[in-house]
Amino acid sequence: MQLDNIDRKILDALQDDGRLTNRDLAVMVNLSPPTTLERVKKLESNGYIKRFVAIVDPAKVNTNCFTYVEVTLARHGKDALLRFTEEITDLQEVLECHRITGGADFLLKVATQNISGYEDFLIHKLTDIQDIQHLKTLVVLSTLKQETKIPINKT
């Protein structure tokens, strides 16, 4: 599927407000509501729109500690990578896991209630994962910018 300017406008608008009504979205992109709905469904079925979510205020749900953890594995074979991937995706505290270049193999974004909660996560969950050789924790002191909106570039 090739994105045109209307598809880009739809993606841009829905990233700003995923609760836009189809009618409001249609007005924004200058199409009829049925045509707009058809385009949104096509964007979903082709994987451009993965899902619609609510962005929750972490402080309101008592999640006040965010850390980034660099993970270095002792082994880098297929089995070790698969085992790590399976185990890390089961940990609800891990919001993101990225395979990276540089001195570490993975970068995790972890959310816990507080620093004590992170320590508990570290001791009782993360260090239990087989093949981890080294961990480096970076604690977030404050967040200056946080975006979820991805720029929609012309392809």
Disulfide bonds with the S-S distance in Angstrom:
none
